Amino acid sequence: MDYNQLQPNDPRLHWGHTQLNILTDLWQQRTVVGKGVRVGVLDSGFIPDHPDLKIFPKSQKDFTNGAAGFGSSRSHGCYCSGVIAAAGTEVFGVAPETTIAYGRVELNSRSIAEGIEWLLTVRPAIHAISISLEVFEENENPADFQAMKDAIAKAEEKGKVVVAALGNDFARDEEMIPRFPAAFDTVLAVGAMKANGDLHEESGMHHCVDLVAPGHEILTTEQGGGTFSSFQRTSAAAAFAAGCVALVLQVVRDNELDLSPAQIRTLLRETATYPFSQGQKCQSNLFGCGLINPVGAVEKLLLTGGNPA
């Protein structure tokens, strides 16, 4: 793929690529496209033979025991995978040369824990984990919830950056009940914003939010091999952020830098932009530290030599 031939109005791109300067400043100027990075995706299932999704060999696992996952369709997982890493045949993801490992999970903490454990043991070569779903602690079996918490902690110990959707909330008149795994301290919790700079109406409000990312009218891969042009809310935003993490991790790997997941999260929070009138940077329970800024994160990495703190 010759990324220098792409124009901002290419129909395979969406507003996130252009407004955040991913196309020009990362793909074209630096060839930062997620090359060599592998992301584990835990979601409802997806289409393994989609022409735009590159799957790490023998890296698909179903933890639903034949159930439908959450919802009756497998499209949600296909949407999220495409936002992260669609290769550009029909649509581009944020990190088009990133490879996916995929675990189909149910909407409960036990299934999520099993998915994480599988990624860490069977596919230890992954560099990040994206989880665009959430559970409420009070609805979960305590032992299962603890298993998920332990699995998240193990991912941190093994150097995997975990990204999760903050969760959607229609009311937003007070802080919502925390959703997990986003509310764990070692997870990058992501809210959603729109192209006009507004927070998405359904992006939740909680003090655990780290930052926001594009999460409205996002073009992505569709079940059946086509494209879907209106993926939105915090699921889309978390997948977008996971793609940004893949871009950053390519730079880390290419330059043989030694950064922990905590340092990656700090880097992304510190370089996020804050063009919002409500609250202050890193003190807002709506925007967190602001809009994810992969270009700024890469530039700071290269300037500091891997010491973002």
C-alpha positions as CSV (number, residue, x, y, z in Angstrom):
1,M,0.0,0.0,0.0
2,D,1.4,3.4,-1.0
3,Y,-0.2,5.7,1.6
4,N,1.2,8.8,-0.1
5,Q,-1.2,8.2,-2.9
6,L,-4.2,8.6,-0.5
7,Q,-6.2,11.9,-0.5
8,P,-8.2,13.1,2.5
9,N,-11.4,12.7,0.5
10,D,-10.8,9.0,-0.2
11,P,-14.1,7.2,0.5
12,R,-12.3,4.6,2.5
13,L,-11.3,7.1,5.2
14,H,-13.5,8.8,7.8
15,W,-13.2,12.1,9.7
16,G,-11.1,10.6,12.5
17,H,-8.3,10.0,10.0
18,T,-8.2,13.5,8.7
19,Q,-9.2,15.7,11.7
20,L,-6.5,14.0,13.9
21,N,-4.0,14.2,11.1
22,I,-3.4,10.4,11.2
23,L,-3.3,10.2,7.4
24,T,-0.8,13.0,6.7
25,D,1.4,13.1,9.8
26,L,1.6,9.4,10.7
27,W,0.8,7.3,7.6
28,Q,2.3,9.5,5.0
29,Q,5.2,11.4,6.7
30,R,6.4,8.6,9.0
31,T,4.8,5.3,7.7
32,V,3.4,4.8,11.2
33,V,0.5,2.4,10.3
34,G,0.6,-0.2,13.1
35,K,3.1,-2.4,11.3
36,G,4.3,-5.4,13.4
37,V,1.7,-4.7,16.1
38,R,-0.9,-7.3,17.2
39,V,-4.1,-6.4,19.0
40,G,-6.4,-8.8,20.8
41,V,-10.0,-8.0,20.4
42,L,-12.7,-9.4,22.8
43,D,-16.2,-8.9,21.5
44,S,-19.4,-10.5,20.2
45,G,-17.9,-12.3,17.2
46,F,-16.9,-11.2,13.7
47,I,-16.4,-12.3,10.1
48,P,-13.0,-14.1,9.8
49,D,-12.8,-13.9,6.1
50,H,-13.6,-10.2,5.7
51,P,-11.1,-8.9,3.0
52,D,-10.1,-6.0,5.3
53,L,-9.3,-7.9,8.5
54,K,-5.9,-9.5,8.9
55,I,-6.1,-12.3,11.5
56,F,-3.1,-13.6,13.3
57,P,-2.8,-17.3,12.4
58,K,-4.9,-19.6,14.5
59,S,-6.0,-16.7,16.6
60,Q,-9.8,-17.1,16.9
61,K,-11.5,-18.5,19.9
62,D,-15.2,-18.7,20.9
63,F,-16.0,-18.4,24.7
64,T,-19.8,-18.3,24.3
65,N,-20.5,-22.1,24.4
66,G,-22.4,-21.7,21.2
67,A,-24.4,-18.8,22.5
68,A,-25.0,-15.6,20.4
69,G,-22.7,-13.5,22.5
70,F,-24.4,-10.2,23.4
71,G,-27.1,-9.2,20.9
72,S,-28.2,-11.4,18.0
73,S,-25.7,-10.3,15.5
74,R,-21.9,-10.7,15.1
75,S,-21.6,-7.3,13.6
76,H,-20.4,-5.5,16.7
77,G,-17.1,-7.3,16.8
78,C,-16.7,-6.8,13.1
79,Y,-17.3,-3.1,13.5
80,C,-14.7,-2.8,16.3
81,S,-12.1,-4.8,14.5
82,G,-12.4,-2.7,11.4
83,V,-12.1,0.6,13.3
84,I,-8.8,-0.6,14.7
85,A,-7.2,-2.3,11.7
86,A,-9.2,-2.4,8.5
87,A,-6.6,-2.7,5.7
88,G,-8.1,-0.5,3.1
89,T,-9.6,-2.8,0.5
90,E,-13.0,-1.3,1.2
91,V,-12.3,0.8,4.4
92,F,-9.3,1.9,6.4
93,G,-8.9,1.4,10.2
94,V,-6.7,3.6,12.3
95,A,-3.8,1.2,12.1
96,P,-4.2,-0.6,8.8
97,E,-1.2,-2.9,9.1
98,T,-2.0,-4.1,12.6
99,T,-2.9,-7.8,13.0
100,I,-5.9,-9.0,15.0
101,A,-6.3,-11.9,17.4
102,Y,-10.0,-12.4,18.2
103,G,-11.9,-13.9,21.1
104,R,-15.7,-14.1,20.9
105,V,-17.0,-13.5,24.5
106,E,-20.3,-13.2,26.2
107,L,-21.3,-10.1,28.2
108,N,-20.2,-11.2,31.6
109,S,-17.0,-11.0,33.6
110,R,-16.3,-14.7,33.5
111,S,-16.3,-14.8,29.7
112,I,-14.2,-11.6,29.5
113,A,-11.7,-13.1,32.0
114,E,-11.4,-16.3,29.9
115,G,-10.8,-14.3,26.8
116,I,-8.0,-12.3,28.4
117,E,-6.4,-15.4,29.9
118,W,-6.5,-17.0,26.4
119,L,-4.8,-14.0,24.8
120,L,-2.1,-14.0,27.5
121,T,-1.4,-17.7,27.3
122,V,-2.1,-18.9,23.8
123,R,-1.4,-15.6,22.0
124,P,1.3,-14.0,24.2
125,A,2.7,-12.1,21.2
126,I,-0.1,-9.6,21.3
127,H,0.8,-6.1,22.4
128,A,-2.6,-4.6,23.3
129,I,-6.2,-5.7,24.1
130,S,-9.4,-3.9,23.0
131,I,-12.7,-4.5,24.9
132,S,-15.7,-2.5,23.6
133,L,-18.2,-3.9,26.1
134,E,-18.8,-3.5,29.8
135,V,-20.4,-5.1,32.9
136,F,-21.8,-3.9,36.2
137,E,-20.1,-5.3,39.3
138,E,-23.3,-5.7,41.2
139,N,-24.7,-7.9,38.5
140,E,-21.8,-10.3,38.5
141,N,-20.9,-13.4,40.5
142,P,-18.2,-12.1,42.9
143,A,-15.7,-14.9,42.0
144,D,-16.2,-14.2,38.3
145,F,-15.7,-10.5,38.8
146,Q,-12.5,-11.1,40.7
147,A,-11.3,-13.4,37.9
148,M,-11.8,-10.6,35.4
149,K,-10.0,-8.2,37.8
150,D,-7.1,-10.6,38.1
151,A,-6.9,-11.1,34.4
152,I,-6.7,-7.4,33.8
153,A,-3.9,-7.2,36.4
154,K,-2.0,-10.0,34.7
155,A,-2.3,-8.2,31.4
156,E,-0.7,-5.2,32.9
157,E,2.1,-7.3,34.4
158,K,2.8,-8.9,31.0
159,G,3.1,-5.5,29.3
160,K,-0.2,-5.4,27.4
161,V,-2.1,-2.1,27.0
162,V,-5.8,-2.7,27.7
163,V,-8.3,-0.3,26.2
164,A,-12.0,-0.4,27.1
165,A,-15.2,1.5,26.3
166,L,-16.3,3.9,29.2
167,G,-19.9,2.9,28.6
168,N,-23.0,4.7,27.3
169,D,-25.5,6.7,29.4
170,F,-28.5,8.4,28.1
171,A,-29.3,10.6,31.1
172,R,-25.9,11.9,32.2
173,D,-27.5,14.0,35.0
174,E,-25.1,12.4,37.5
175,E,-22.1,10.1,37.5
176,M,-23.2,6.7,36.1
177,I,-22.6,3.5,37.9
178,P,-19.0,2.4,37.0
179,R,-18.7,0.0,34.1
180,F,-16.0,-2.6,34.0
181,P,-13.3,-3.3,32.8
182,A,-13.0,0.4,31.9
183,A,-13.2,1.5,35.6
184,F,-10.1,-0.5,36.6
185,D,-7.1,1.7,37.2
186,T,-4.9,-0.2,34.7
187,V,-7.3,0.2,31.8
188,L,-7.5,3.1,29.4
189,A,-11.2,4.2,29.7
190,V,-12.5,5.9,26.5
191,G,-15.5,8.2,25.9
192,A,-16.9,9.3,22.6
193,M,-16.9,12.6,20.7
194,K,-18.4,13.8,17.5
195,A,-16.8,15.4,14.4
196,N,-18.1,18.9,15.5
197,G,-16.1,18.7,18.8
198,D,-19.1,17.9,21.0
199,L,-19.2,14.9,23.3
200,H,-21.4,12.2,22.0
201,E,-24.9,12.4,23.6
202,E,-24.6,8.9,25.0
203,S,-21.0,8.9,26.1
204,G,-21.1,8.3,29.8
205,M,-20.0,10.5,32.7
206,H,-17.6,9.0,35.3
207,H,-14.4,10.1,36.9
208,C,-12.5,7.0,35.6
209,V,-12.6,8.4,32.0
210,D,-9.1,8.9,30.7
211,L,-9.8,10.5,27.4
212,V,-12.3,10.7,24.5
213,A,-11.9,9.5,20.8
214,P,-13.9,9.7,17.6
215,G,-17.1,7.8,18.2
216,H,-19.8,9.0,15.8
217,E,-20.5,8.1,12.2
218,I,-17.3,6.0,11.9
219,L,-16.9,4.1,8.7
220,T,-15.9,0.5,9.4
221,T,-16.1,-3.1,8.3
222,E,-19.6,-4.7,8.0
223,Q,-20.8,-8.2,8.4
224,G,-20.9,-9.9,5.0
225,G,-17.8,-8.2,3.7
226,G,-19.1,-4.6,3.1
227,T,-18.8,-1.4,5.0
228,F,-20.9,0.3,7.7
229,S,-20.9,4.1,7.9
230,S,-22.6,5.0,11.2
231,F,-20.8,3.0,14.0
232,Q,-20.9,5.2,17.1
233,R,-20.8,5.6,20.9
234,T,-18.1,4.5,23.2
235,S,-17.6,1.1,21.6
236,A,-16.4,2.9,18.4
237,A,-14.3,5.3,20.4
238,A,-12.6,2.6,22.4
239,A,-11.7,0.8,19.1
240,F,-10.4,4.0,17.6
241,A,-8.2,4.5,20.7
242,A,-7.0,0.9,20.4
243,G,-5.9,1.7,16.9
244,C,-4.1,4.8,18.1
245,V,-2.3,2.6,20.7
246,A,-1.2,0.3,17.9
247,L,0.3,3.3,16.1
248,V,2.2,4.4,19.2
249,L,3.3,0.8,19.8
250,Q,4.8,0.6,16.3
251,V,7.0,3.6,17.2
252,V,7.9,2.0,20.5
253,R,9.0,-1.2,18.8
254,D,10.7,0.4,15.8
255,N,12.9,2.5,18.1
256,E,13.4,-0.3,20.7
257,L,11.9,1.8,23.5
258,D,11.0,0.3,26.8
259,L,7.6,1.6,27.9
260,S,5.2,0.0,30.3
261,P,1.4,0.0,29.8
262,A,1.2,2.7,32.6
263,Q,3.7,4.8,30.7
264,I,1.7,4.4,27.5
265,R,-1.5,5.5,29.3
266,T,0.4,8.5,30.8
267,L,1.7,9.5,27.4
268,L,-1.7,9.4,25.8
269,R,-3.3,11.4,28.7
270,E,-0.5,14.0,28.6
271,T,-0.6,14.6,24.9
272,A,-4.4,14.6,24.6
273,T,-5.8,17.9,23.4
274,Y,-8.4,19.8,25.5
275,P,-10.5,22.1,23.2
276,F,-13.5,21.8,25.6
277,S,-15.1,24.6,27.6
278,Q,-16.3,22.3,30.4
279,G,-14.0,21.3,33.2
280,Q,-10.2,21.3,33.1
281,K,-7.8,18.9,31.5
282,C,-7.6,15.5,33.3
283,Q,-10.2,16.7,35.8
284,S,-13.3,16.3,33.7
285,N,-15.7,13.3,34.3
286,L,-16.9,13.8,30.7
287,F,-13.7,14.3,28.7
288,G,-11.0,13.1,31.0
289,C,-7.7,14.5,29.7
290,G,-9.3,15.4,26.3
291,L,-9.2,14.1,22.8
292,I,-6.7,11.4,21.9
293,N,-3.8,12.8,19.9
294,P,-1.8,10.0,18.3
295,V,0.4,12.5,16.4
296,G,1.3,14.3,19.6
297,A,2.0,11.1,21.4
298,V,4.3,9.9,18.6
299,E,6.1,13.2,18.5
300,K,6.7,13.2,22.2
301,L,7.9,9.6,22.1
302,L,10.5,10.5,19.5
303,L,11.5,13.7,21.3
304,T,11.9,12.1,24.7
305,G,13.3,8.8,23.7
306,G,10.7,6.8,25.5
307,N,10.5,8.7,28.7
308,P,7.1,10.4,28.6
309,A,6.7,11.0,32.3
